Amino acid sequence: MERLDKAIGSQTNYSRKDIKDLVKKKQVLVNGEIVLKSDIKVDVEKDNIVVLGEELAFKKYVYLMLNKPKGYVSATEDKSDKTVLDLVSEKYRHRNLFPAGRLDKDTTGLMIITDDGEFAHNILSPKKHISKTYNVTIDIDMNEDMVLGFRNGVNLLDGECKSAVLEITGKHTGTVILTEGRYHQIKRMFGCFGAKVVELERIKMGNFSLPNDLELGMCREFTEEELKQVRS
């Protein structure tokens, strides 16, 4: 059980004062009855709560997928750059959302934004070995030395990368699958072969692929089935 104003505030952008005013105007109902006080106790899992004629669907956590465009940093706030949270709908802004993992400012593709810390830990933990798949374009020809080097594990200044999969798809293009997430890892791995990454897009996390209909810059909630794919 929790206070009505706290429960409504957790799911909307209304302040406690806003909710108190709505109660005074008889715009809040609990189980079909007009509420007279904003501090009554409610059970969000059982009680039917309606505000301004709209029933609230209570969610403990929110899971959003974003097709990240270039120019946004993977942070909750930044003094000089726009963040991925700037692409999230206003209706989620009251929640303590954060990006689960990161993509570089100039990298595009699939990101997960949530307020579930345990979920984020599980998909990011190296022990879980959840793979991430990327489309990559470099400035020189792809070659078999790169494929072999990725497979054997490239040595970087901060240690050896785990074995990764590089599949050549074109003269300058390929697909990379990683099971770890070092800083600028793909760029640095190709750098070992004298190549510069010019385009990088994450297209898959675990068993979940970036939907074709999720346009660049768009963000929406995962369905239950989609969340199962990520977790599996």
N, C-alpha and C positions, 0 to 999 in steps of 0.2 A: 504494500500500500504506500502511496505517496500523495503529496499535496496536488490538488487539481492544477493550480497555476504552474507548478514545477513540471507536471506531466505535459501540459499543453506547450509550455516553453521549450521543452526538449524536442518537440516535433514541428515547431513553427518558428517564425521570426518575431512573434509577439513578445513584448517585454512584460514583466509582471504587472506594471501599471496598465498596459494595454488590456491584459486579461481581466484585471479588476474592473476596468471600464466596460468591457464586453459583458461581464456578469451583471453589472448594474443595469445595462440595457437589455438584459434578459436574452442575450444572444448565445448563451452556453447551456447545453442540455446534457445531462448524464442519465442514461437509460430512459430517455424520453421525458424526463422531468426538468423543468427550468431550475437552474442553480441560483442560489441567493448569496452564496459566499464562495470566494475563490480559493479558500484554504481548506476546503473539505478534503477528506481522504478518498482516493479512488484506486481501483485495481485496473491498471492499463491492459492487463491480459484478459479481463472479463467484462469490464464496463464499456458501454457504448457511449462515446463522447463526441458531441457535435458542436462545432463552433461556426457561427454564421451560416448555418444550414449545411455545413460540410462535415461528414464523419471523418474523424482522424484515424488513420491506420498507423498504429504505433510500431516502430521498428527500433530494436535495441541498437543495431548497427546498420550502416549503409555501405554498400559496395558499388562503386562506380567504375566504369571503364571509360577511358579517354583515348581518342586518337590524337596524340600530341603533335602540334605543328612546331616548326622552328621558332626560336625567339623567346621561348618560355623556359624558366628554370624550374627544376624539380625541388621545390621548397614550399613551405607554408607562407613565408614572407621574404621579401628581399628589398633592400633599400634602393636599388637601381634598376632592377629588371622585373618584368611581369612574371608571375608564377603560374604553375598549372592550375592552382585553385581559382585564378581569375577566369578560367574557362568553365567553372562549375556553376550550375544554375543557382540563382539567388535563393531558391527554396531550401537549399542544403547549407547555406552559409552559417546558420546558427549552430551547426554541428562542429565538433573538433576534428575536422578532416585533415588528412595528410597523405602525401604520395607514398605508396608502398613500393619502395625502391626508387631508382632515379634513371632518367635519361639525360644526356648532355643537352645543353641549350640548343645545339644545331642538329640534334637527333630527333626523328619523328617516330610515331607509331604507338603501340599499345602500352598504356599505363593503367595501373589500378590505384584508385583513390578511395580511402576508407577511414573509419574511425575505430576499427577493430584491431587493436595492437597485437593480439595473439594470432589472428589470421595473417597479418602482415609479417610477423616473425616466421610463421610456418612456411610462407611462400618464398621468403628471402634467405632463410637459414641455409648455409652451405651443406649442413648435414642432410637436408631434405633432397638435395640434388635436383631441384626443379629446373628444367632447362629453359633457356630463352633463345628464340630463333630470330635472326636478323637478315634482312636483305642489305647487301653492301655494294657500293660502287667505289672503285679505286682509280687512281690516275695513271696506272700502268697495266700491262697485260697480267691477268691471272695466270698462274702456272702451277705445275705439279709440286715444285719445291715448297710452295706455300701450303698446299694441301697436306704434304707430308709433315711439314713443320708444325702446323696446327695439331695434327694427329699425335705427334710425339710430345707436344708441350713446349711452348716458346719460353725462353729465359728472359725475364724482365729484371729491371734493377731491384724491384721489391720481391723477387722470387720467381719460381717457375710456375707458369700457368698450367692448369690441368689440361689434359687432352681435350681438344675441341674438334668439331667437324666443320670442314670447309668444302662446300660443293660448288664447283665452277658452273655458272649458268650462262655466261657470255664472255666476250673478250675482256671486259673490265668489271664484270659483275659476278656476284656469288651469294651463297647463303651460308651463314655461320650459325652453329649451335653451340652455346656455352652452358656450362653447369656451375659457373662461379661468376662473380661480378666485381672484378677489380676496376679501379679508377681508369677510365678511358681505355679499357682493356682491348677492344677490337682495334682501335686506332693504333695503339702501341704495338700490338701483335703484327699488324701489317707493316708498321714502321720498321720492324726487324728485317723486312724484306725490301726496304727502300721504297715502300708504297705509301701514298697518302690517301686516306679515306675522304671521299668527296660527298658521298651520300650514305646515310645509315638510317634504317627503319626497323624497329622491332615489330615483328608480325605474329609472334606466338609466345605464350608463357605456359609452360607445362603442356597440357593437352588442349588448351584453349587458343584458338586463332582469332586475330583481329577480324571482326565481321566486315564483309565487303561493303555493307550499307552504312557503316559508321564513318562518316566523312571527316576529313581533317579538321580538327578543332572541335568536333562534337563530343559530347559526354552523355552517358546514360547509365541507368542502373543495370546490374547483372540480373538475369533471371536465375531462379534456383538451379535449373539444369546447367546453365553456364558456370555457375559457381562450383558445381560438382566437377566440371571438367577441369577447372583450375586446381581444385584441391586434390584431384586424382593424379 
